[in-house]
Amino acid sequence: MKKILYIVSLFALVFAGCDPMEDIYKDVDKLSNDNNVHSLEYTLTADDYSDIGGDPKKYESFSAYAPATDYLPEFLDGKYPTLDVSSSVKVTYDFYRGSLNYLGDYLDYLEVLAAIDSYTLTTADYDSMGTDQGQPGKYNNFDSGIKASDYLPNFLLAKYPNAIENDELAVTYKFYNGSANVDITEFWVFDGSVWTKSDKVAPELAEGVTLYELVADDYDSMGTPGKYNNFSSSDAPENYLSTFLGVKFPYASEGDKFLVLYKYYAGGGVTETRAKEYTLTDGTWMEYTSTVAKTDQYLKTANGWLFDPTVLYTMGADDYLMIVNYVKDNVGAEYLDSYGTAEAYYGSNSYYVEFNIGSGNYDASFATWQDAVTAGVKAYLPLKFPEAVAQVDGVDVNYVITFAGYESSMVDYTITFKCTKSGPNPEFEYVEGPTVK
Amino acid sequence: MKNAMRGILTMATIMMLSIAAIAQTTVKGVVVDGSTNESLPGASIVVAGTASGTVSGFDGSFTFELPSGATKVVISFVGFLSKEIALKGAQDLGTIKLESDAVGLKEVSVMASVAINRQTPVAVSTISQTLIAEKLGTQEFPEMLKSTPGVYATKAGGGYGDSRINLRGFESENIGVMINGVPINGMENGKVYWSNWAGLSDVTRSQQVQRGLGASKVATPAVGGTINILTNSTDAKKGGSFAYGIGNNGMEKQMLTLSTGLMDNGWAVTFSGSRTKGDGWVKSTDFEGWSYFLSVGKQINEDHRLTFTVFGAPQWHNQRYTRGTIEDYENHQDGARRNLDYGFKNGERFNTAYNFYHKPQASLNHYWQINEKTNLSTSVYASISEGGGRGTDGADKYWLRYDKDGKVGSSTRVTADGYIDYDSVIADNAASLSGSRAVITNSVNSHKWYGLLSNLSTDLNENLKLSGGIDVRYYKGEHSSKIDDLLGGDYFVDVDNNGKSKNINRAANTKLKKGDKIYYDNPGEIMWGGLFSQLEYQKDALSAFVSASVTESQYRRTDKFQYLPGNQKTAWQDFLGYSAKAGANYNLNEQHNVFVNVGYFEKAPFFNSVFLNYANDINPDAENEKVYSAEVGYGFRSNKLSVNVNGYYTKWMDKSIATTTTIRNEDWRFNVLGLDALHMGVEMDMRYQITDALSLTGMASIGNWEWVSNGTANGVNMDNKEDKTLETMTIYSDGLKVGDAAQTTAALGLDYQVFKNLKVGMDYNYYGDLYAYFNVSDRDNANDLSQAWKMPDYGLFDMNVKYNFMIGGLNATLYGNVQNVFDTEYFSDATDGSAHDWKTSYGFYGFGRTASMRLKINF
């Protein structure tokens, strides 16, 4: 019996203590328990602004005068006291960027315009200035030789015999510029004895903005606003204008801006001229708003929360397609598949939303798929981020791009580039990756 | 009241009392199996009417001192009819032959090519019915072989019947499995689904594993080996038994066996039935299985005997399919029991992985002793199976699926608790204007299989025996997918991404309901004709054989979805395979024997390697796989010790692998050529009777299984046959270790008869050099030549106890088993990850401690 007990004990001693997974479990613990590192997203609420206090509390937003970087580090410290170093939070907040200055100026100008009488010259008016060769009545217009400034003072004196000092008038006449007649509006002032052209001019619109004033047909095309050819509180312009612009300017391109002038019935028999700026954004005409949502990333460091200008972006089907099209235009259309959704130079595939990193799916001139993808992403970044900036608040801006690589299975990778020259035509420099996400 | 347990009881009695026996006269002899002349270790030799006697040693021999007045001895052994021999004082009884207690077993053994120790020149281990009863516990059938060399058996996902076995590193499609001599490997893919055979352990008489090419005359896919299962047949004696068992996680089992015995009119009938149910150790893997077994034997006359056997095991079980990373298991509230494949649908637990199957197999065996020298054994069999598994389909089927490594995919819908979120899917399906976006399907995998196996055997002279026969089969498998649950939608539209109907014979906008076939419907047919022959030579200490077989297989695929009527069937595709093997065993003396065998065979590629791309596309490069194998062995038998040592060398050439890759958005098929694997190793097993009451068993197996070449392939553009672009692929496999099975295994076991009625046993099994599974065709990156993740070695302890007692005049036995006594945590199955480490690899934990108890009453 003793013999058996010995054998059994030996068995137990030799084998029972073994835990095959021991080493792995230690590593698992290292991975998860020791640090509380997370990548979070957070959108500030009204209560948050209230907690932050100061101007942000007053306006429920940040602005250039009360920048988010001044307030958010402290706020995040209170919100996430237990997150460990290298955690990150993408904070979405409201940012007041102010109203459009030029818009105010233009509306002021319109108001002035509305107070001034206007007159448009008729055929009879030109004829009254003489119909011979070299006189306005010959072609019923002015031109560079037959100057309006030579005729209008006398014409206006005759036309408005009862004018008094400081009377102002907007005069519209036809001007032949060598190829066509155009309407020109000028402001003339009466000083008690003579009419002179004033120096009043329409304020300049912001660069790239096209002015469009709604006409009666436009209101009609919108349905109910067509009844009185204006908008009102019950037919608010914001309910119509975006759609209207889409219909009116179907071939506008991304980023086009329109200043739309329209009539607005303000009540009490008063109809005002008002204006809104619209920008074509992702295929939709978006109204300019003074407060916009902004998202910044903050990084937990040993010195607390720091604003991180790093751009984190995960590529979608459109992004892979940008590379496919880039290859088509710049490398060679023969690399594209028959559907035009995948290319075999870098391996970008928008149908499967991936880089195909199996050998044979990228050009043989690349030694490895990593080289192919790195080159592909480098070509893509300036297309995707034309307005990239190299530094924010003195911090270099990194672009961490997440992409899917398919070999035998789909694996997410990240690759990091640094913007070395701000846009337009930004430049990017490879930093590291691709590494498995 | 004779029964199978009686031998054990008698044996135990003797062990206790033999010490006290008074020496008078010496009697000795050797007990052998009357049909094979194989020695029978453990047979009991008792003086009639007393309790004095002994037990035969490993070589079948016994010697003991007769008490005075003894006139006869009774020799008995489990599975054999007892024999009484009258005594005339001291004498050598010589060779004592015991005859089987089962009707027709001998003939089945011959047909099944059951190997005989010291005669058949193959490496073999045999598990007896007694051992199965004692050790099985909560284990699955293949796990009974885990203590034999070269075997790696796991429960895989952990569902009922989902276990798997690898032999010498080869997976189930390369292991021949035969039940009563009838091959049961799937006709299309060679796989064996043990859940089809759940309940088999209840009626198994012996389970023999022949490693390497084996002794089978019939062509089998045995690269790794052959598992030869003999079921009960009709018992020669009347009686029966009832058993009731309980186990961990609500396991409950009832079983009943009844036998008429061989009646005077020549008939004998045996029936067994069982029911097993439980919740499963893994979460949501509950199951219910039934089994039935009926054997009817009729001795027509001296020369003709008929046996009809039908066996079936209908079952359903919830499964675990999705594998996971270690970190994710560790961070989950269910730990190693985590199952990602279920959620709650309308408040009811519901698995996306679920299997139901019923595969009754009936056979009629006819044995005809034509004359003294010649006999003919014929088996006509049929198997008609029905069942399948649950799947998911639809444009948004990924709502219901995790990524393959158990991560939540970009589309996966899960609840906060990590369950599959059926409710959100049901809501979205209900709101969809185009019918259900994701549905539950049943993948139907039913088949009909008819076969005839006939073997004529004749003695040419005293030493030479010639046998030969035919093996004819017809098989038709149904493969389709049917809607099982629309998950909230009113209908389902079966279209591809481009809006085209998946069934071109059905309008794309057809509104499909539950029970309608979707996605695919492609029956496969196989006709198989085989001829085999074997010449055996036996004289004195030498036995040798030469055998050859030739097999013609024909495949035909029908596709009712992708082709128009009249164009749905392919032509029959012919493949010719053949095998040749030879071997010899030489018994140096009564203790030592040596053997050698060598063989070569070519086997037809599997159905799925012939028809590519899930369509009627015929693989132009489908090649026969070629296998060369050689083996040497040595055996030692003495009264107290038996040892077997053998070494093997198996080279597998042109392993058939076809793989599909996307290039420029089009599917390219690569048929990889030139992939060779070399499996070699040394195996040892031993038994040592330390004292009369204490025995030790041991096993060690050291393998070196490697890919030994790189593969190359030229691609075919499956989407554009006109495309003549040359696309090549290289598989960098040279030097990679074969994964998915432990290359080093060892086992140590102790059995101790504590006292007359009580026996305890403990077993330790060790698994090392286990590499994660990988699909070799994925290793096409020249810069990645790393070995697959080497999983942690592990060792497990099992204990068992058996207690015999009388209850109301009936013999009863209580069995108790504990598997994984120390609740060791270990990873049993893994798929290699991208970084070949534990972080990226994903798989299953093996079971923790499980236990069961069973009471069996014989009558």
Interface residues (C-beta under 8 A of the other chain):
Chain A: K3 I4 I7 V8 F11 F15 A16 C18 D19 P20 M21 D23 I24 Y25 D27 V28 L31 S32 L336 D337 S338 Y339 T341 A342 E343 A344 N349 Y351 Y352 N356 G358 S359 G360 N361 T368 Y406 E407 S408 S409 V411 V436
Chain B: I326 E327 E330 N331 K404 T661 T662 I663 R664 N665 E666 I690 L694 N720 E727 T728 M729 L748 L750 Y752 M762 Y764 Y766 N775 D778 D780 N781 A782 N783 P792 D793 Y794 G795 F797 F822 T824 E825 Y826 F827 S834 A835 W838 K839 T840
